[in-house]
Amino acid sequence: MRILLAEDEKALSRAVVKIFERNNYSIDAVYDGEEALDYLEAGNYDCAVLDIMMPKMDGITVLKKLRESGSTLPVLILTAKAEIDDKVLGLDSGANYYLTKPFDAKELLAAVRAITRKNPEAGTKLSFGNITLDRSTFELESPSGSVKLANKEFQMLEMLMASPKNIISVDTFMDHIWGYDTDTESNVVWVYISYIRKKLTSLKANVKIKASRNAGYSLEIADDDQ
């Protein structure tokens, strides 16, 4: 999952980036509202975390412009402005969650999980075949055992399990996980697919990652001939 963080206090920004990276999120950090809007219009994000008081353009204006463009991107307002009227303004402007500073890292992560959950009934776990991916512990489980996934492995498998049998292109993986402006070569996707395949094998999963030439990768049941 890829997040845009717009926070002009650089020390706090670095701290929030570390929180997300330690919990297997990819994150881009910007420091003013205009840059935030540029990134949101050009990038491929699953969520935005916006401060309100920023240079060049405040977070509420960024949010309003985003909603006026028709975007339904989940947005969390993270701000020191704790008055009820400020919260009402943020939520009425289209925010999905309003979190005030100082905040607890666990609440921040829980809020992001809540507003980005496509299926509210799915909770923190994704299942396909005989494997289950726990989004809260980053563990992949099967009847044969469990293994904790590294950051990029987790993000790639999460994307595959969220849309099983749908083909995900290399470009989509690169945009969501490494960022559209990354200098990383696209063959890194194949490298991480290889790591995930080894872990599926070690767990005796009845799921395999299928490579479709010039298209991308998808999940399927290993004994499924369809």
Sequence and secondary structure as in RCSB ss.txt:
>XXXX:A:sequence
MRILLAEDEKALSRAVVKIFERNNYSIDAVYDGEEALDYLEAGNYDCAVLDIMMPKMDGITVLKKLRESGSTLPV
LILTAKAEIDDKVLGLDSGANYYLTKPFDAKELLAAVRAITRKNPEAGTKLSFGNITLDRSTFELESPSGSVKLA
NKEFQMLEMLMASPKNIISVDTFMDHIWGYDTDTESNVVWVYISYIRKKLTSLKANVKIKASRNAGYSLEIADDD
Q
>XXXX:A:secstr
 EEEEE S HHHHHHHHHHHHHTT EEEEESSHHHHHHHHHHS  SEEEE SS SSS HHHHHHHHHHTT    E
EEEES   HHHHHHHHHTT SEEEESS  HHHHHHHHHHHH SSGGGTTEEEETTEEEETTTTEEEETTEEEE  
HHHHHHHHHHHHSTTS B HHHHIIIII TT  S TTHHHHHHHHHHHHHHHTT SEEEEEETTTEEEEEETT  
 
